[in-house]
Amino acid sequence: MTEKHEKDLFTPLFAPDLYASWRASLKQMFLTSLETNERMTKEALAWYEKAMTWTKDTPWAPVCKTFVTSASKFVEDTSSLLRSMWHIEHARDGPDSVPKT
């Protein structure tokens, strides 16, 4: 008995090179968006810290400092997690660090 090999009809439609440029563009767009949001958040936290200088000699000082520290740590951890999930590096590391896959 001979076995008949079935052809996968979807293989020609979803060739890996077909969407490679789209994926690279999407990663670059995501990287730009992530870094912009990260920078805006850090600037907002810096502004908040500056605005809360009046709490320096009050019981509220540790609360404000803890908020800024926690929010900064959250932003760093979230950015790191997203970068590892998308397999991307910082744009400041150079264009070769962003994979074109």
N, C-alpha and C positions, 0 to 999 in steps of 0.2 A: 504494500500500500504506500502510496505517496502522500506526503503531507503538503497541503497547499499553504504557502506563507501568505498571510494577510498583510496588505499594505496599510499603513497608517495614513489616512486621508488628511490629517491635520498637520503632519510634519512639514509639508511645503509651505503651509500658511504661517507657521510660527517658527521660522528659521531664526536661530539665535542672533544673526547679524542684522536681521530686519529691524529690530527695535533697539539696537545698541546705541545709536545716536540719540534716540528719544530718552533712553534711560540715563545716558550721560548728561543730557540737558536737564533732565528732572533732578538728578543729583546736584548739579551745579546750582539750580534754582533753589533747591532745598537748603544747600549750604549757605547761600547768600541770605536767605530768609532767616535761617537759624542764627547766623552771626549778627545780623541786624537786630533781631529781637534780643539776643544776648547783650549786645552793646547798649540798646535802649534801656533794658532792665537794670544794668549796672549803673547807667547814668541816673536813672530814676532813684535807685537806692542811694547813690551819692548825694543827690539833691535832698532826699528824705533825711539822711544823716546830717546834712548841713542845716536843714530846717529844724531839726530837733536838738540843736545845740543849747537851746534854752533849758533843756532837761539835765544839763551837766551836773548841777549840784542839787538835784532833786531825787526823790525815790524812783522817779520814772526813768532815770538814765539806764539802769540795767535792762529794763523792758525794751527800750528803743534799740539799744546795742544788740540785744539778743535777736530782735526782729531782723535787723540788717544782716547780722551774721547768718542767721538761719535762712533767710531769703537768698543770700549770696551762695550759700552752700547748696541750696535747692536748685538754683539756676545752673551752677557748675555740674552737679550730678545729673540733672536732666539733659543738659547739652551733651555730656559725655555718653550717656545712655543712647541718645538719638544718633550720635556720631557712630557709635559701635554697631547699632542696629542697621544703619545705612552704609556702613563700611566707608566712611569718609573721614578726612582729616581736616585740620584748620586750613583755610585758604592762605593764611600767612606763612604756612610751611612751604608754599610754592605750588605751582600748577601741576607738578608731577605727583604730588601727594594725593590728588583727587583722582581715583581710579576711573578709567573710561569704560568700565564694563557695564 
